[in-house]
């Protein structure tokens, strides 16, 4: 075991890193996660696989908050896909934008929790999911998410059109 990860945990972590990398690059390059292009497809499928592989990890006991976050992430991805196809009328592009960005934020919660309760080796930054410093960090990341999604929505509104690649 490396850093206390099982084989499944290591695979799960690698897949999540692909999702985070693709999502971050999409947000920088395209200013949104566009599920019709290569980065967007990579992000969506890696996120789905991250959730699915996460369901088999029980190092903190039985079914718990991380598993619930996986279910919520899959539901939000489903809503994003419905919105992306224009099924929510005029709100579709806005809902899709918020949902895809929200799933990216969701990656940050276990990402910070698991990474920094293990690293740096011998002196991790956080003691675990209940560490007040971790909760403050996730709060700051949530504020960054809110600012980022607000900028996306303003840009989308100013363009007075759908997201690039989205049905009109």
C-alpha positions as a Markdown table, in Angstrom:
| # | Residue | x | y | z |
|---|---|---|---|---|
| 1 | Unk | 0.0 | 0.0 | 0.0 |
| 2 | Unk | 1.3 | 3.4 | -1.0 |
| 3 | Unk | 0.1 | 6.3 | 1.3 |
| 4 | Unk | -2.4 | 3.9 | 2.8 |
| 5 | Unk | -4.2 | 3.3 | -0.5 |
| 6 | Unk | -5.6 | -0.1 | -1.5 |
| 7 | Unk | -5.2 | -1.1 | -5.2 |
| 8 | Unk | -8.7 | 0.1 | -5.8 |
| 9 | Unk | -7.9 | 3.3 | -4.0 |
| 10 | Unk | -4.9 | 3.9 | -6.2 |
| 11 | Unk | -6.8 | 3.3 | -9.4 |
| 12 | Unk | -9.6 | 5.5 | -8.1 |
| 13 | Unk | -7.1 | 8.2 | -7.3 |
| 14 | Unk | -5.5 | 8.0 | -10.7 |
| 15 | Unk | -8.8 | 8.3 | -12.5 |
| 16 | Unk | -9.8 | 11.2 | -10.3 |
| 17 | Unk | -6.6 | 13.0 | -11.2 |
| 18 | Unk | -7.4 | 12.5 | -14.9 |
| 19 | Unk | -10.9 | 14.1 | -14.2 |
| 20 | Unk | -9.4 | 17.0 | -12.3 |
| 21 | Unk | -6.8 | 17.6 | -14.9 |
| 22 | Unk | -9.3 | 17.5 | -17.8 |
| 23 | Unk | -11.8 | 19.7 | -15.8 |
| 24 | Unk | -9.2 | 22.3 | -14.9 |
| 25 | Unk | -7.8 | 22.5 | -18.4 |
| 26 | Unk | -11.4 | 22.8 | -19.8 |
| 27 | Unk | -12.2 | 25.6 | -17.4 |
| 28 | Unk | -9.0 | 27.4 | -18.4 |
| 29 | Unk | -9.2 | 26.7 | -22.1 |
| 30 | Unk | -12.9 | 26.8 | -22.8 |
| 31 | Unk | -14.1 | 28.8 | -19.7 |
| 32 | Unk | -16.6 | 25.9 | -19.1 |
| 33 | Unk | -16.7 | 22.2 | -19.1 |
| 34 | Unk | -18.1 | 21.4 | -22.6 |
| 35 | Unk | -19.2 | 17.7 | -22.7 |
| 36 | Unk | -19.1 | 17.5 | -26.5 |
| 37 | Unk | -15.4 | 18.1 | -26.9 |
| 38 | Unk | -12.5 | 15.8 | -26.0 |
| 39 | Unk | -11.6 | 17.5 | -22.6 |
| 40 | Unk | -15.3 | 17.6 | -21.6 |
| 41 | Unk | -15.9 | 13.9 | -22.5 |
| 42 | Unk | -12.7 | 12.9 | -20.7 |
| 43 | Unk | -13.8 | 14.9 | -17.6 |
| 44 | Unk | -17.4 | 13.5 | -17.6 |
| 45 | Unk | -16.3 | 9.9 | -18.0 |
| 46 | Unk | -13.4 | 10.1 | -15.6 |
| 47 | Unk | -15.8 | 11.7 | -13.1 |
| 48 | Unk | -18.3 | 8.8 | -13.5 |
| 49 | Unk | -15.5 | 6.3 | -13.1 |
| 50 | Unk | -14.2 | 8.1 | -10.1 |
| 51 | Unk | -17.7 | 7.9 | -8.5 |
| 52 | Unk | -18.1 | 4.2 | -9.4 |
| 53 | Unk | -14.7 | 3.1 | -8.1 |
| 54 | Unk | -15.3 | 5.2 | -5.0 |
| 55 | Unk | -18.3 | 3.0 | -4.1 |
| 56 | Unk | -15.9 | 0.1 | -3.4 |
| 57 | Unk | -13.7 | 2.0 | -0.9 |
| 58 | Unk | -14.6 | 1.6 | 2.7 |
| 59 | Unk | -11.5 | 2.6 | 4.6 |
| 60 | Unk | -13.4 | 5.0 | 6.9 |
| 61 | Unk | -16.0 | 2.4 | 7.7 |
| 62 | Unk | -19.2 | 1.5 | 5.8 |
| 63 | Unk | -21.3 | 3.5 | 3.5 |
| 64 | Unk | -20.7 | 7.2 | 4.4 |
| 65 | Unk | -20.5 | 10.8 | 3.3 |
| 66 | Unk | -17.9 | 10.0 | 0.5 |
| 67 | Unk | -20.3 | 7.5 | -1.0 |
| 68 | Unk | -23.2 | 10.0 | -0.7 |
| 69 | Unk | -21.1 | 12.6 | -2.5 |
| 70 | Unk | -20.5 | 10.1 | -5.3 |
| 71 | Unk | -24.3 | 9.5 | -5.6 |
| 72 | Unk | -24.9 | 13.3 | -5.6 |
| 73 | Unk | -22.2 | 13.8 | -8.2 |
| 74 | Unk | -23.7 | 11.3 | -10.5 |
| 75 | Unk | -27.2 | 12.9 | -10.1 |
| 76 | Unk | -25.8 | 16.3 | -10.8 |
| 77 | Unk | -23.9 | 15.0 | -13.9 |
| 78 | Unk | -27.3 | 13.5 | -15.0 |
| 79 | Unk | -29.0 | 16.9 | -14.6 |
| 80 | Unk | -26.2 | 18.6 | -16.5 |
| 81 | Unk | -26.5 | 16.1 | -19.4 |
| 82 | Unk | -30.3 | 16.8 | -19.5 |
| 83 | Unk | -29.7 | 20.5 | -19.4 |
| 84 | Unk | -26.9 | 20.3 | -22.0 |
| 85 | Unk | -29.4 | 18.7 | -24.4 |
| 86 | Unk | -31.6 | 21.7 | -24.1 |
| 87 | Unk | -34.4 | 19.9 | -22.2 |
| 88 | Unk | -34.8 | 22.7 | -19.6 |
| 89 | Unk | -35.7 | 25.5 | -22.1 |
| 90 | Unk | -34.1 | 28.9 | -21.7 |
| 91 | Unk | -32.3 | 27.8 | -18.5 |
| 92 | Unk | -30.6 | 24.9 | -20.1 |
| 93 | Unk | -27.2 | 26.5 | -20.7 |
| 94 | Unk | -27.2 | 28.0 | -17.3 |
| 95 | Unk | -28.1 | 24.8 | -15.5 |
| 96 | Unk | -25.5 | 22.8 | -17.4 |
| 97 | Unk | -22.8 | 25.4 | -16.6 |
| 98 | Unk | -23.6 | 25.4 | -12.9 |
| 99 | Unk | -23.9 | 21.6 | -12.7 |
| 100 | Unk | -20.6 | 20.7 | -14.6 |
| 101 | Unk | -18.7 | 23.3 | -12.5 |
| 102 | Unk | -20.4 | 22.0 | -9.3 |
| 103 | Unk | -19.2 | 18.5 | -10.0 |
| 104 | Unk | -15.7 | 19.9 | -10.4 |
| 105 | Unk | -16.0 | 21.5 | -6.9 |
| 106 | Unk | -17.2 | 18.1 | -5.6 |
| 107 | Unk | -13.9 | 16.6 | -6.7 |
| 108 | Unk | -12.1 | 19.1 | -4.4 |
| 109 | Unk | -13.8 | 17.8 | -1.3 |
| 110 | Unk | -12.3 | 14.3 | -1.2 |
| 111 | Unk | -9.3 | 15.6 | -3.1 |
| 112 | Unk | -8.2 | 17.9 | -0.3 |
| 113 | Unk | -9.5 | 15.6 | 2.4 |
| 114 | Unk | -7.6 | 12.5 | 1.2 |
| 115 | Unk | -4.5 | 14.2 | -0.1 |
| 116 | Unk | -3.8 | 16.4 | 2.9 |
| 117 | Unk | -4.7 | 13.9 | 5.6 |
| 118 | Unk | -1.8 | 11.9 | 4.1 |
| 119 | Unk | 0.7 | 14.5 | 3.0 |
| 120 | Unk | 3.2 | 15.7 | 3.7 |
| 121 | Unk | 4.4 | 12.3 | 4.8 |
| 122 | Unk | 4.8 | 12.1 | 8.6 |
| 123 | Unk | 3.1 | 15.5 | 9.2 |
| 124 | Unk | -0.1 | 15.7 | 7.2 |
| 125 | Unk | -1.8 | 19.1 | 7.0 |
| 126 | Unk | -5.2 | 17.8 | 8.2 |
| 127 | Unk | -6.1 | 15.1 | 10.7 |
| 128 | Unk | -9.1 | 13.9 | 8.7 |
| 129 | Unk | -12.5 | 15.0 | 7.4 |
| 130 | Unk | -13.5 | 16.7 | 10.7 |
| 131 | Unk | -10.4 | 18.9 | 11.0 |
| 132 | Unk | -11.6 | 22.5 | 11.3 |
| 133 | Unk | -8.7 | 23.7 | 9.1 |
| 134 | Unk | -9.8 | 21.3 | 6.3 |
| 135 | Unk | -13.4 | 22.6 | 6.7 |
| 136 | Unk | -12.2 | 26.2 | 6.4 |
| 137 | Unk | -10.1 | 25.2 | 3.3 |
| 138 | Unk | -13.2 | 23.6 | 1.7 |
| 139 | Unk | -15.1 | 26.7 | 2.5 |
| 140 | Unk | -12.6 | 28.9 | 0.7 |
| 141 | Unk | -12.7 | 26.5 | -2.3 |
| 142 | Unk | -16.5 | 26.8 | -2.3 |
| 143 | Unk | -16.2 | 30.6 | -2.4 |
| 144 | Unk | -13.8 | 30.3 | -5.3 |
| 145 | Unk | -16.4 | 28.0 | -7.0 |
| 146 | Unk | -19.1 | 30.6 | -6.4 |
| 147 | Unk | -17.0 | 33.4 | -7.9 |
| 148 | Unk | -16.0 | 31.2 | -10.9 |
| 149 | Unk | -19.5 | 30.0 | -11.7 |
| 150 | Unk | -20.8 | 33.6 | -11.4 |
| 151 | Unk | -18.2 | 34.7 | -13.9 |
| 152 | Unk | -19.3 | 31.8 | -16.2 |
| 153 | Unk | -23.0 | 32.8 | -15.9 |
| 154 | Unk | -22.3 | 36.5 | -16.5 |
| 155 | Unk | -20.2 | 35.6 | -19.6 |
| 156 | Unk | -23.0 | 33.2 | -20.8 |
| 157 | Unk | -25.7 | 35.9 | -20.2 |
| 158 | Unk | -23.7 | 38.6 | -22.0 |
| 159 | Unk | -23.1 | 36.3 | -25.0 |
| 160 | Unk | -26.9 | 35.8 | -25.2 |
| 161 | Unk | -26.4 | 32.4 | -26.7 |
| 162 | Unk | -26.0 | 28.8 | -25.6 |
| 163 | Unk | -22.6 | 27.3 | -24.6 |
| 164 | Unk | -20.3 | 26.5 | -27.5 |
| 165 | Unk | -21.3 | 23.1 | -28.8 |
| 166 | Unk | -24.6 | 23.1 | -27.0 |
| 167 | Unk | -27.9 | 22.8 | -28.9 |
| 168 | Unk | -29.5 | 26.2 | -29.5 |
